[in-house]
Amino acid sequence: MISIFELFKIGIGPSSSHTVGPMKAALAFARGAAALADPDCRLQVVLYGSLAWTGKGHGTDKAVILGLAGMSPDTIDPDEADAMLAVLSDKRRLPFAGLAPLAFDETTDIVFDGVAATPQHPNTLAFSLVSGDGAVIVEERWCSVGGGFIVREEEVGSVSGEQRDVPYPFRSGRALLAFGEASGLSIADMVFANECALKPAADVEAHVTRVHGAMMECVDRGLRQKGELPGGLFVRRRAAALREKLEAERASNDRPPHEIMDWVSLYAIAVNEENAAGGRVVTAPTNGAAGVVPAVLRYYREHCHGASLAGARDFLLTATAIGGLFKMNASISGAEVGCQGEVGVACSMAAAGLAAALGGTLPQIENAAEIGMEHHLGLTCDPIGGLVQIPCIERNAFGAVSAIQAASLALRGDGMHFVSLDKVIHTMRETGRDMQSKYKETSLGGLAVNFPEC
């Protein structure tokens, strides 16, 4: 089972696999090794594979430094992170796990190794605590496997989701439908029952409320902010200007027939601009795809007749079930399967969530999730400069609009369809395996290398 606490995590941008995951891995290493350190020790970090190729653009080096210093992505203030990094860089000493400072020079002690093999996962990190005489005291290798999830390298692939006793232990779409038919419960109710088998109901409800609130706050922040995004591509924020134009059209009653699509795109762009700027976002299921679910949820809140907090709750709980199936049976890592595992999965989650919030049946909800992914199969992850800006920001807007279309098509049918959700998840996994590595978050192919000629 993949819990809502794991799938929807409040953290910082720009990437769940390249920022949030590495920070968590560094923090885990620091907490475990801090007791072995003495003042003469130093720290060394090696980033491999996709983390080496696109780590600079994703801020992986900064995330690792903050994690080693004892910071966690769910509590750190994004506005204070850069100031903290500047101080640590100037002193060339790092408070290991927030305790005694150790020697650390980021220019030499963080190595970007894009050559060495990554036998278990393309997002691999190695941490070493080294004594004053150069002996390695402790070394650990971790993998950031997408969506902010981390595992030790030797544990990759050994377990797909923690084994926990829950009343509805579905691991496939077919099982999810069967449990629903047998119990008479909705997907949201089954997910909630599973969560309550692990945590108090009040804690589960509080997390759903927190996630909903954080998503809406992120949309609101993104709609207000102006200026240029960091990273060197000189990409200017568009959300605030788009909002002003849409509001002016609404005030003058000069509203185009496709206005609703523009609002949905706006919500997604607002979130992903915040993510690209390193702001606070919710992984849904990743940071690179963080705009799809909030945009569709905002669409439900602002534009759907009869929308309610109860509907938003069902939306998020249902989306959790769908995201969990992809995480357990395929991947949500762009470095493993391309952007079909990020924006594609987010679209599938949002489509199912919206269909549930609008009163869809179990077969209709499963159909919506299947449609959402089917038309993202083969989607590459080729960010220009390793930055989650081009094409990532606009791609979230298209994913959000597609999710609404998928839900609408499913709700107008009776739930019968040829391709099941399980089959499309299997197909996504196989497509990701066949995809060349240059199209999987390495910035070595696609738009990442061809954009100057466009």
N, C-alpha and C positions, 0 to 999 in steps of 0.2 A: 504494500500500500504506500502511495505517495500522499503525504498529508498536505492539507491546505497551508499549514505553517511552513512547509518546505517549498511548496510550489509558488506561493505568493509571499515573497520576502521583501521587506522594505529595506532599501539600501541606497547606494549612490551610483551615478553613472561613471563612465559611459558603457561599461560592458559587464554582464554577469559572469561570463566565462573568463574574461581577461582583466577584470578589475575586482569584482566582488569575490570570486572564487580564489584568486591569488592572495587577496588580503586575508581571507579566512584561513587559507593554508599556512600563510606566514604566521598568523596569530596562533594556530594550533601547534606549529613547530616551536614557537617562542615559549608558549606555556609549558610544553613538555620538556624543553631543554634548558630553561632559565636556571634551574637549580644546579646545573652542571657548569655554569659559566663562572669565570673569575675575571677580575679587571683587565688581565692581559689578553683575553680572548678577542677574536674578531669574527665577524659574520661574513659568509659568502653565499651568493645565490646564483644559480644558473637557470636561465629560461630556455626551453627547447621548443621546437616545432612552431606551431602557430603563435605561441606566446613570444617567441623570438622574432618572427617575421612581422607581426603587427602589434607587438607589445608597446612600442613607443607611442603609437597612435591611440592605443586604448588606455594608456596610463598604467600599464602593468607594473613598471618599475616603481612608480609612486605608491601604488597599492601595496606592494610588497614591503616597502619601507614602513608604511603606516601600520601594517599588520605586525611586523617584527617589533614595532614600538608599543604594541599592546592595544592598537585600535581595532574596532570592529565596524564593518560596513553598516550595521543596523543602528549604531549609536553615534557615529562620528558626524560632526557638523560639516557639511560640504564647504561652507563658506570659510571655515577655519582650517581646512586641510592644507591648502596651499601655503598659508602662513606658517603652519607647523613644519611642512616640508622644507621651507626656506631656512628655518632655524636649524633643523637637523643637518641639512646640507652644509651650512656655514660652519657648524661645529665639528662635522665629520665624526660625530659620535652619536650613538643611538641607544636610547634607554630600552634595553632588551626586555620585552614583555612588560614595559612600563617601569622597570626596576633599574638596576645599576647600568650606567652607560658603558657601551663597548665600542671599540674602534670600528668605524664603518664609513667607507668612501664609496658612494654610489657609482662613481665613474669607473672604479676598478673592481668593486666587490659585487656588482651585478653584471653578469655576462649574458649577452644575447647570442645563443648558439643555434643558428639556423641550419647547421650541417649534421650534427649527431642525430642518430635514429631515436624515435620515440616509440618503443615497442608496444606500449599499452594504450596510449592515448596521445593525440597531437598536442594537447595542452598539458605539458609536463614541466614541473619545477623541481629543482634540487636545492636543499638548504643544508649548509654546513656550519657547525660551530668549531672554530679552529683555535688551538692553544697558541700561546706566545711563541713556542718553538716550531710551529707549523704542523703539529699533529692534529688530525681530525678527531675531535672528541665525540661528536655525534653527527650523523648525516641522515637525512630523510628525503624521499622523493614522493611528491604528491602530484595528483592530476586534477585539473579543473574540468569537470565533465559536462558543463553546460548548466545554465540556469542558477549559477551560484553553488551548485553541488560540488563537493570535493571528496576524494577518496585517496588513500595511500596507493601508490603505484601498484603494489602487489595485490591490491584488492579490486582492481578494475575488472569488471565482468564477472566477479565471483558471486555477487548478489545483486539482483535488480529490484531495489526497494527493500527496506527493512521488513523482516517477517514479523508481523504482529497479529495478535488475535483480535479480529473484528467481526461483527455480525454478518457483513456482506463483503467477503474477500474476493471481489472480482478482479481478474487480471486480463480480461478481454472485453470487447464490446458485446460479444455474444453472452458472456456470463453476466454482464451488467444488465442486459435486457431480461435475462432469465430470472435474476434476483428480483428485478422490479415487477415482473409478471407474477411471480410467486408470492411476493409480499404485499403487492398493491401499493407500494411506496413509489414516490418520485425519485429521480436520481439525486436531487438535492437532499431529500430526506434520508436516503441510504448513506450518502457521504457524511451527513451530519451525525448519523448514528455511529458510523465508523469512527469519526473524530471523537465523539463522546465516550467511546470505549478506551480512548487513550488519554484524554484530558477532560476536566470538568466542563460541562456544557457552557457555563458562564465564560470560561476562557476561550472557547471556540467562537461563541457569539461576539466576544470582544475583539477577537482577531479579524473576523469578517468585517466588523464595523471599522476597525482600524485600517484595513486594506482598502475598503471602499472610500473612506475619508482621504487616505493618502493619494489614491488615484485621482479623486476629484480636485484635491489641492494642487496636484501636479499639473493638471489641465489648467487650472486657474492661474498658476504662476507662469506657465508657458504662454498664456494668452496676453500677459502683461509685459513680458520682457522684450527688450529690443537690443540691437547691437550685433556684434560679430561673434561667431562661435570660435572657441580656441582650436588650435591645431595646425594653422598655417595654410588652410585651403581658402581662407577669407570668405567663408560661407556666412551670409547674413541671416539672422532670424527673420522669419516671415509671418509667424503666427499673429503677432499684434497687428500688423498691417492688414492681414487678411480679415481679422476680426472686425477692424474698423470699416472695411469695405462692405462686409456682409451686414453689419449693423446699419450702415448708411442706406444700403439697398432696402433693408427691411423698413426703415423709417420713411423712405420715399415711396414705398409700396412698389418699387421697381425690382421685383423678385423673379429671377429666372426659374424655369421649371425644374432645373437640376440643383436648386439651392440646397436641398437637404444633403446632397453628396458633398457640397462644399463645406457645410458645417461639420460633417463627420470627418472629412479630411483635415479640417482645421484642428479638431480635438486631438487627432493622432499626431499631427505635426507639432502642436504645442508640447505634448509629452516628450516626443523624441528630440526636440530642441533642448528641452531641459536635461534629458539624458546625455546628449552630446556635450553639454556644458558642465557635466559632472554634478548635476543637481540630484535631489532626492527623488527616487522613482520606486516603483514596485516591479520586481521581476515578474513577467507575466507571459510566457514562462521564463523569458530572458530579458536582459536590458535592451539588446538590439531590437527586440520585438515588443518593447514595453508600451507602445502606444496603441496597439490594436484593441486589447480588452478594455482599457479605460475609455477609448473613443466610442466603442459600441455601447458600453455601459452608460456613457454620457448621452449618447443618442437615445437610449431607452429612457433615461431620466427626463430629458428635455423635450423629446419629440414623440413619445409613444403615449397614447391616451390610456389612462389608468395606471401609469407607472407608480410603483410604490417601493418603500424600503424592503418590504418582504420580497418583492420581485427581484430587487438588486441582490438580496441575499441568496435567492435561488439561482440567480445568474452565476454568482461566484462559486457556489458549491458545485453546481453542474459543470462549470468550466474546470474545476479542480479534477473531477472524475476523468474528463477527456484528456487534460494535460498529463495526468498520471498514467493513463494508458500509453501515451506516446513515450513518456519517460521510461516506463517499464519495458516496453516491447520494441522500441526503436531508439530514438535519441532526440534531445532538444539542443544539441550542440552544433553550431554552425561549422566548427572545425572538424566535426565528424561527418555530417550529412548535408552541409550547405544550409542556405537560408530557408529551405523547405522545413527544416527542423526548428526554425525560430519563427519567422513571420507566418509560415504555413501552419505550424502548430497553434500559434496565437489566433489565427483566423478560425481554425477548427474549434478551439476553445470558446471563442467569442460567439461563433455561430450557434453552438450548442447552448451556451448560456442565454443568448437572446431568445432562442426558440423556447427554452424552458420558462423564462420570465414572461413570455407572451402566451403561455398556456399550452405549449405543444405536448403531444403524447411522447412516450418513450421512443417509439420507432421514428417519429418525426425529429426528435432531438438527435438521435443517432444518425439519421439521414443528413441533418444540417451539419454535423461534425464531419461526416464523410465528404460532403460537397466542399466544405471549406478547405480540406486538405487536397482533394483530388486535383484541383486546378492550381495547386502550388507545387505539384510534383516536379522535381528537377530544378527547382529554383536555386541558383548559385549564391554563394556568399563571397562577394568580391569588392569589399569596401575600398574606396580610393584613399590611398595614404594610410590604410589601416585605421581610419577614423569612421565612427558610426554616424556619418553625415550624408555622403553620396555613395550609393543610392538609398541608404537605410531609412532616412527620414520620410521621404516620399513613399517608399515601399510600405511603411506602416500605414500610411493613408490608404493605399490601394488594398492592403489586407483588411482594413476596417470596413471599407465599402463592400468588399467581397464577402465578408462575414455576414453583413446584413442581407445581401442578396442570397446567400446560401440559406440563411434562416427563413427568408421569405419563400424561396422555392420549396423548401421542406414543409413549411406550414401550409402551403397550398396543395400539397399532396397528402397521401394517406399513410406515408411511412414506408411504402414498398419501393425498393430500388435494387438495381443489379449488383452494384459493388458495395460490400459491407465496409464498415469502419475498420474492422480487423484486417481486411484485405488491403485497404489503402494504407494502413500503418505498416503492414509487411512490405508493400511496394515502396513506400518511402524509405524504409530501412535499406532495401536492396538497391534502390536508386542511389542512395548516399554512398553505399559501398562501391558502386561502379563509377561514381563521379571522380574525376581527376582531382588531385590534392590542390592544384592551383586555383580551383574554384571553391575551396573550402576554407575561407577565412585566413588565407595566406597573403592576399594582395599580390599574387604572382600571376594572375590571369584575369580575363574578363575586363570589366570597366576599369579595374584598378590599374591596368597597364595600357589600355587603349584610349582613355579619356582625352589625352592631349591632342589626339588626331581628329576628335569629333568636331 
